[in-house]
């Protein structure tokens, strides 16, 4: 990741920095209920140990700082089963929701930067996560049937952004 990530991705009160373990643990301590529900629905555990594992597995780790405090984590993990692909994910606090316009602008800039490193970015979402799906589509992602269901039987969508 280039050192100029901040100059590319900052907007107003939101700054993007390389995320530290302390940043993601701070976000975890205040994570919004919406994200907790999604993680459980997809069959994963949300704990300090799982957060540390997510941080450790990520190849790119970014924190959205709002007025100097970490409020969102954006990570990308290389998917070694798909050449050049990275799975992108984000965790946010309730405070981040109050700055969603600025974070949305920053997200678009970060995606433009990340496209330099991956031939494909993707994420998976339950079909009823409409605001996330709408947000990913606004960033250029296309939605496809993921061929799976969540723990409670909802269809999973596979969202991908071809960057080549």
N, C-alpha and C positions, 0 to 999 in steps of 0.2 A: 504494500500500500504506500503510495507516495506521501512524502512529508507534508505536502500542501493540501491534504484532505480538508483542513479547516477552512482554507480560503475558498475552496470549491463548494463546500456544503453549509457554511454558516448562513443564518438568516435571522435578523433581529435579535431577540433574546435567546435564540437557540444556537448553540455551538456544537459541532461534532468533533469528538476527540477519540483517540484510541482508548478503548475501554480497559480499565484495570479490573482485577478481581474485586477490589473494594467497591468499584462502581456497580458491578452487577449484583453484589451482595446487598448493597444499599437499595437498588431497584427491587430485588427480590423481597426485601423486608416491607416494601410498600406496593407490591404488585397489585394491579387491579383485578377485581373478581372475575371480570370477563376473560382475562388470560388464564387464570386458575381453572376456570370451567373448561376452556378449550383444551388445555393440556390434559386434564382428566378424561375428557371426552375422546381424545385420540389415544388413550390408553397409557399415558405416561404419568409418572409420579413427579410432583413438584416439591422438592425438598432442597435443603442446602447442598446435600451431596449431589443431587441431580443438576442443580444450577452450576456447581463447580465443574461437573462433567461436561455440561454444555459449553461452558467457557473454555475448558481445556480442549474440546474437540473442534471448536470454531477456528477456521483459518483466518478469518477477518473478524475483528471485534470492534464495534463502534458504540460509543455512548452519546446520546443526545443530552447535552447539558442545558438546562433551562435556568437562567440566572445563576449559573455556577453549580447547580446540583444535578446529579444524574437522574433523568426521568424516563429514559427509554434506552433499550439495548437492541442493537441490530447486529446479527451475526450471520456469517456465511460459512457453511461447512462444505468442503470439497466432497463431491459424490464420486468415489472412485469406480463405481459401477457404470457411470455414464461419463465418457471422456469429455473433459472441459466443463462439467456441470457443477453448480453449487446450489445447495439448498439454503435459502435465505429465511430468516425468522426474526421476530421482534417480540420483546416483552416491554410493557409500559406500566407506568403508575397512573393513578387517577389525576395527578397534577399534569401529566403529559396531555391528557384529554383537553385541558383548558387551553393548550397551545397547539391544537391540532392543525390549524392553518399553517403556522410556521413549520411545524414538524412535517407536514405534507410537502411543503416546498423543499425542505431539506432532504426529505426522502427521495424526491425526484432527482435532485442533484447527486445524492449518494448512488442511486441506481445508475445514473450516467457514468459515474466514476467506476462502479463495480463491473459494468459491462466491458471494461477494458481487460478484465482478468478472467472472464468466464465466457464460454460459447453459449451457455444456457444457465439461467437462474430459475429456480422453481420453489414452490411451496405447496403444501396440501392444506385444505380447509374443509370442514363440514359444510354441506350445502346451505345450511341456515346461517352461516356467518357472513351475512349479506354485506355489512359495512366493510369487512376485511376484503371480501371478494371485489366489491366496488372500488376500494382503494387500490388493490393490486391491478385491476383492469385499468385504472387511471394512470398507472405507472407503465402500462404497455403489456401486461401479462394477459395471456389467453387461457380460458378455463376449459378443461376437458373432464369427462367422467373418469374418476380415479380407479373404478372397478373394485372398490372396497367400501366398507361401512364403518362408522364409528362404533364405540362400545354400546351406544344406545340405538343403533340401527339406522343412523342418518347416512345418506350417500356422501362419500368423500369426493371432492373436486381436486384435480391436479391442475395447478396454475403454473404456466411457464412463460418465460421471456427468452426468446431466441435472440442472441446478441450479435451474431456474426453478420 
